């Protein structure tokens, strides 16, 4: 599918593709997201791949090594939280000495939401019904397990009350499955997380 050509405002992914001469990446993102006869790639992984391509282009233009291992190592140093600040500063200075505008490159990295917007609004790509149904089935599985946990807990409390091992009272049992992102600490209901395709953080 080709990109739409109209007077709407360009998405960030479109702009970055043009700015870094990443011809062919639009079709690649679409093909890997919908599967195109192969295993699908997640939006988060697609964003990482795209950002690596952006960094590779910036390093290439500066005459630096574009060997995959070097690009991935540089990306890791610049973006990962587990890298020390001193290592980040050293890498930044090295890049800037070679003519790389680090702030500009970092600002041109995209999130998985930006990739999703580009694929759905610009390329009008859609997942198959099987993919949508799979997410719904997984949500239903989690809900059934949560309901089962609630029922078992309620029954257990009744048994303990009857055995005089628990004070007799009216107990309401709630089971709410939540997920916390290790990177940013944001708390989600599991349904919300699945529906939006991951955490909002980068």
C-alpha positions as CSV (number, residue, x, y, z in Angstrom):
1,X,0.0,0.0,0.0
2,X,1.4,3.4,-0.9
3,X,1.3,6.5,1.3
4,X,-1.7,8.9,1.0
5,X,-0.9,12.2,-0.7
6,X,-3.1,15.0,0.5
7,X,-2.9,18.3,2.3
8,X,-3.0,16.9,5.8
9,X,-0.2,17.6,8.2
10,X,2.7,15.1,7.9
11,X,3.2,12.6,10.7
12,X,6.5,12.4,12.5
13,X,7.4,9.1,10.9
14,X,6.8,10.6,7.4
15,X,9.0,13.6,8.2
16,X,11.8,11.5,9.6
17,X,11.8,9.1,6.6
18,X,12.3,12.2,4.3
19,X,14.9,13.9,6.5
20,X,17.1,10.8,6.8
21,X,16.5,9.4,3.3
22,X,14.9,6.2,4.7
23,X,13.2,5.3,1.4
24,X,11.4,2.0,1.6
25,X,10.9,2.1,5.4
26,X,7.2,2.9,5.1
27,X,6.5,-0.3,3.2
28,X,8.8,-2.2,5.5
29,X,7.0,-1.0,8.6
30,X,3.7,-2.0,7.2
31,X,4.8,-5.4,6.0
32,X,6.4,-6.3,9.3
33,X,3.4,-5.0,11.3
34,X,0.7,-6.9,9.5
35,X,2.9,-10.0,9.0
36,X,2.6,-10.2,5.2
37,X,2.9,-14.0,5.3
38,X,5.4,-14.0,8.2
39,X,5.4,-13.5,11.9
40,X,4.2,-10.1,13.0
41,X,6.5,-7.6,14.6
42,X,5.3,-5.5,17.5
43,X,4.9,-1.8,17.3
44,X,7.5,-1.4,20.0
45,X,10.1,-3.5,18.1
46,X,9.3,-1.6,14.9
47,X,10.0,1.7,16.6
48,X,13.3,0.4,17.8
49,X,14.2,-0.9,14.3
50,X,13.2,2.5,12.8
51,X,15.2,4.4,15.4
52,X,18.3,2.3,14.7
53,X,17.9,3.2,11.0
54,X,17.7,6.9,11.9
55,X,20.9,6.6,14.0
56,X,22.6,4.6,11.3
57,X,21.8,7.3,8.7
58,X,23.1,10.0,11.1
59,X,26.4,8.1,11.7
60,X,26.8,7.5,8.0
61,X,26.4,11.1,7.2
62,X,29.1,11.9,9.8
63,X,31.5,9.3,8.3
64,X,31.3,7.1,11.4
65,X,31.0,3.3,11.6
66,X,27.6,1.9,10.6
67,X,28.4,-1.7,11.4
68,X,25.3,-3.1,13.1
69,X,27.0,-3.9,16.4
70,X,28.4,-0.3,16.6
71,X,25.0,1.3,15.8
72,X,23.2,-0.9,18.3
73,X,25.8,-0.2,21.0
74,X,25.5,3.5,20.4
75,X,21.7,3.4,20.5
76,X,21.9,1.4,23.8
77,X,24.2,3.9,25.4
78,X,22.1,6.9,24.3
79,X,18.7,5.6,25.2
80,X,18.8,2.9,27.9
81,X,18.2,3.9,31.6
82,X,20.7,1.3,32.9
83,X,23.7,3.1,31.3
84,X,25.6,5.4,33.6
85,X,25.4,9.2,33.0
86,X,29.1,9.4,32.6
87,X,29.0,6.8,29.7
88,X,26.2,8.7,28.1
89,X,28.2,11.9,28.3
90,X,31.3,10.3,26.8
91,X,29.3,8.8,23.9
92,X,27.6,12.1,23.3
93,X,30.9,14.0,23.2
94,X,32.4,11.4,20.8
95,X,29.4,11.8,18.5
96,X,29.4,15.6,18.6
97,X,33.2,15.7,17.8
98,X,32.3,13.8,14.7
99,X,29.6,16.2,13.7
100,X,26.5,14.4,14.9
101,X,23.8,16.6,16.4
102,X,22.8,14.2,19.2
103,X,19.9,16.3,20.5
104,X,18.4,16.4,17.0
105,X,18.8,12.7,16.4
106,X,17.3,11.9,19.8
107,X,14.3,14.2,19.1
108,X,13.8,12.3,15.8
109,X,13.5,8.9,17.4
110,X,9.8,7.8,17.3
111,X,7.6,6.0,19.8
112,X,5.4,2.9,19.1
113,X,2.4,5.2,19.1
114,X,3.9,7.3,16.3
115,X,4.5,4.2,14.3
116,X,0.9,3.1,14.9
117,X,-0.4,6.5,13.8
118,X,1.6,6.4,10.6
119,X,0.6,2.9,9.7
120,X,-3.1,3.3,10.4
121,X,-3.7,6.9,9.3
122,X,-1.2,7.3,6.5
123,X,-0.7,3.8,5.0
124,X,-4.2,2.8,6.2
125,X,-2.8,-0.6,7.3
126,X,-5.0,-2.9,9.4
127,X,-4.4,-6.0,11.3
128,X,-6.4,-9.1,10.4
129,X,-9.4,-10.0,12.4
130,X,-7.5,-13.0,13.8
131,X,-5.0,-10.6,15.4
132,X,-7.8,-8.5,16.9
133,X,-9.7,-11.6,18.1
134,X,-6.5,-13.0,19.6
135,X,-6.1,-9.9,21.9
136,X,-9.8,-10.1,22.9
137,X,-9.4,-13.8,23.7
138,X,-6.4,-13.1,25.9
139,X,-8.3,-10.4,27.7
140,X,-11.2,-12.9,28.3
141,X,-8.8,-15.5,29.5
142,X,-7.4,-13.1,32.1
143,X,-10.9,-12.1,33.2
144,X,-12.0,-15.7,33.6
145,X,-8.9,-16.4,35.8
146,X,-9.6,-13.2,37.8
147,X,-13.3,-14.3,38.3
148,X,-12.2,-17.8,39.3
149,X,-9.8,-16.3,41.9
150,X,-12.6,-14.2,43.3
151,X,-14.9,-17.2,43.6
152,X,-12.3,-19.4,45.2
153,X,-11.3,-16.6,47.6
154,X,-15.0,-16.0,48.5
155,X,-15.6,-19.7,49.1
156,X,-12.4,-20.0,51.2
157,X,-13.4,-17.1,53.4
158,X,-16.8,-18.7,54.0
159,X,-15.1,-22.0,55.0
160,X,-12.9,-20.2,57.4
161,X,-15.8,-18.4,59.0
162,X,-17.7,-21.7,59.4
163,X,-14.6,-23.2,61.0
164,X,-14.4,-20.2,63.5
165,X,-11.0,-19.4,62.0
166,X,-12.2,-16.0,60.7
167,X,-14.5,-13.4,62.2
168,X,-18.0,-13.7,60.8
169,X,-18.7,-10.6,58.7
170,X,-19.8,-9.6,55.2
171,X,-16.7,-9.7,53.1
172,X,-16.5,-8.4,49.5
173,X,-13.8,-9.8,47.4
174,X,-12.3,-7.8,44.6
175,X,-9.7,-9.1,42.1
176,X,-8.2,-6.4,39.9
177,X,-5.3,-7.4,37.6
178,X,-3.0,-4.5,37.1
179,X,0.4,-4.1,35.4
180,X,3.2,-1.7,36.3
181,X,5.7,-0.7,33.7
182,X,9.2,-1.3,35.1
183,X,10.7,1.6,33.0
184,X,8.4,4.5,34.0
185,X,6.3,3.1,36.8
186,X,2.9,3.8,35.1
187,X,0.1,1.6,36.5
188,X,-2.4,0.1,34.1
189,X,-5.4,-2.2,34.2
190,X,-4.5,-5.2,32.1
191,X,-7.3,-4.6,29.6
192,X,-6.2,-1.0,29.1
193,X,-2.6,-2.1,28.5
194,X,-3.6,-4.7,25.9
195,X,-6.0,-2.3,24.1
196,X,-3.4,0.4,23.6
197,X,-0.6,-2.0,22.7
198,X,1.8,-1.2,25.5
199,X,2.9,1.5,27.8
200,X,2.9,5.1,26.8
201,X,6.6,5.6,27.8
202,X,9.4,5.4,25.2
